[in-house]
């Protein structure tokens, strides 16, 4: 089953559920803001529903966009546990991109825990900030462009419900975590956030096969499912690989500029499993 077909069933299945309160969180540094972050915010304001709030964790950069829907948070002041983690492991090569197997060189994202820890600690802090005020917190990579009006109905349909702690884009390997929706009403959401942080702060990530956020997220998800602590909503397909984000229903509204696609400003037609009908892709 293709991710597109899977999503069509998902949308119809939850079409009658009531609307939810949504928040979005992302983070970037100065160069990231200049290359893609500013565009992420601008297109969010243009195309997302007016009552969705975007929380931005800004690292050493002033965000000049002023809008009631955008809450800018100074990363240096707000994420002390992130900076504790960085201090602990900044000199450890296996936390900074060096393959512990001695095969993948010294600049490999799979073992660059320092790089991806920004995202992890922004998510956990945002969970704490938004509980009670919102129902779903969406992590959105800052190198994402919204290109079409994003209907509330779709955002509602994608959200985790009841005992589903999170909704994510599953695939053959570790998930695509450019979009992850967190159920802020779930009884174990604080436990999840603590596990996410402690996987890094405790040094546990050094014993894992890979240590980027998507792999660590997946490890926690599998453990919670195995123990019956939580369920999760799958937004992708176990048979899919590659750029699953744009091949899901999300591709009808968003484009994730992974890797060198940032400089192109758009994903490639070769990234699509099949042709899409939306104007952006034509």
N, C-alpha and C positions, 0 to 999 in steps of 0.2 A: 504494500500500500504506500503510495506517495505521501509525503508530508502535507501536500496541498489537499489531497482527498481526506486525509485524517482530520485536518482542521475543519473542513466543511461539516463533518459529522460532529465535531466538538462544538462548533458554533450553534448548530441547530439543537443540540442536546441541552444547552443551558440558556436558550433564548427566552425562557419564561421566568428566569430568576430575577430578583429585585436588583436595582443598581447599587453599586458599592462606592465607597469613598477611596480615592486613589491618590497615592503620592509616588513620586519618582525620585531616584537618587543616582548621582553620577559624581565623578571626580576627574580632575586633570591638573597638570602643572602648567607653567607659563607657556612653553612651546606647544603643548597640547591644546591649550586654549586658542592660541593663534592659528594653528593648523586645522583643527576640527571642532574644538569645544564651543567656540563662539557660534559656529553654524548649528551645532546641536541645540543650543539654547534658542537661537532665533527660529529655527524650524519647529521646535517644540511649541513656542508661543504662537506660531502661525497656524499649526494644524491640530494640536491636542485640545480636548475639551477645556472650557474656561475654568472649571472648578478643580482641575488637577494641578497639584503643587509640585514644583521641581526643587529638590534640595541639591545644591552644588557644593562639594567639598573642594575648595580652591587651594592649591599648593603654590605659595609664593607668587601669586598673580592677582591683580585687581580686575574684577569683572565689572565692566562699566555698564552692562545692561541692567537697567532698573525696571522692575515689574513686580507687582504684588504676588504674582504666581511663582516667582523665582526667589528662593531663600539661599543666600550665599553664606557659607560657613568657612571660617578660616581653619584650614586643616592643622596648622601648627599649634593653634590654641585649643582645638577641640578633640584631638585624637592622641592623648598622651600615651596610650598603650601601643599605638602604632610606632611612635618615636622610641619607646622602650624597646620594642622588637628590633627596630632598625639598629639601635645602639648595640644590642646583644649580638647581632649577626652580620654587621656591616663588613667585618673582616673575614668572614667565612666564605671561601670560594663556592662551596656547595649550596649557599643561599643566594648566590649572585651569578648564576648561570653556568657554573662548571658541572659537567656531567660526572657524577660520582663513579660511573662505570669506566671512565677514562676513554670514552668513545666520541662524545658529542661536542668536544671543544669547551670553550670557556664563555660562550655567549649564547647559550641555549635557553629559550623561554621555559622549557620544561622544568628547569631547576632554578629559576630566578624568583625565589620566594620574596626577596626584598622588593622587586618591581611590582609584583601582584599584591603585596600586602596592603598597599594603598586602598585597593578595592575592598578587601576583606574588612578592614577596620572602619571604612566609611559605611559599609552595609550594616555592621553591628551597631555602630553609633546611631545610624538613622533608624534602625529598628526601635531602639530605646526612645528616640525623639518622637516617633510617629505613632507608637502604640496608643490606643484610646481615641485618637483624633482621626485615624484612617483605618480602613479594612485591609487594603493591599498596599504593600510597598514594592515597587518595581525597580530592580537594579537595571540600569540602561547604560551600556558602554558609551563613553563620550564621543567616540568616533562613529556615531549613528546619526543619520540624517532622516528627518521625517519629511516625506515628499508629497503626501496626500492627506486630506482630512481624515483623522483617526477617530472613527465613531466610538462613542461611549459603549455601545452594545458589544463591540468587539473586545474592548478592554475588560469589560465585565465578564465576558465569556472565557477569557484567557485566565482569569484569576483563580487561585486555589480556593476551595470551599470546604467547609466542615472539618474533617480530619486530615485534609490535604494541607501539609505545612508549606509547601512551595510548588510552583509550576515552572518547569524548565524544558529546554529543547534537548531532549535525549537523542542519541544517535549510536552508531556502532561502538564508538570508543567513549571517552569521557565527554560530558555534555558541552554544548555551546552555551556559555554563560554570559553572552552579550545581553541577554534578557533573562531575568529570573524574577518571578513574582512571589512575594512572601505573604503568607496569611498572618496578619498581625493579631488576629483573634485566636490563633491556635495556642493550646495550653502548653506546648513545648517550644514555642518560638524563642524564649529566653535561653532555654537549654541548647537549642541549635546555635544561637549566637555565641554562647560561651564556648561550645565545642569548636566553632569556627576560629575564634580568637586563640584558644588554647592549643589548637593544632600547630600554631606558629610560635606562640610565646613559650611553650613547653619544649620546643625543639623536636616535637614528634614528626614534623614535616621532613626532617632529615632521614627518617627511617622509611619514608614512603617511596613508591616507585617514581612518582613525579611530585613536584611541590607547588605548581602554579595553582591559582584559586579554583579553577574548574575541576582539577583532579581532587583537591582536598574537599571541595563541596560534594563531589560524587562519592567519595569515601564515607563522609558523614551520612549522606542520604542512604547509601546501601546498608550501613550499620543500623540506622533508625528503622528502616523497613524490616530488616532481619529480626530485630527485637520487638517489632510491633508497636513502636513508639509513635509512629506517624506514617501517613500515606503521602504520596506525591502525585501531582498531575503531570503527565507526559505530554509535551507539546510538539514533539518531533516524531521520529520513527527509529526503532532499533536496527532497521535495515539501511538507514541513510548514513551518508558520510559527506565530507566536504562542507560547503557553505550552506548549512541547513537553515540558518536564520532567514535568508531572503527567499528560500524555497518553501517556507511555511506561510501561514496567513499574514505574518508580520511583513513579508515582502511586498504586500499590497499597499503598505503605508510607510514602511521604514526601509532604509538601506544601511547595512552595517559595513563600514569601510575598513575591513580587516587588513592588517599588514600594509603593503605598499599601495593598496587601493585608496588610502588617505590622500596621496598626492594626485590621484586621478579624479577624486571627488565623487566616484561612483563605482559600484561593483561591475564586474564584467559579464557580458552576455554568456560567456563560457561557464560562469558560476551557476547558471540556472539549469535545473534538471530538465525543464521544459519551458517553452516560451510563455511569458506572462502577458496578460492583456492590458495591465495598467500603463498609463501614458509614460510614466517614468522609465519603464523598461523598453518602450518603443523608441 
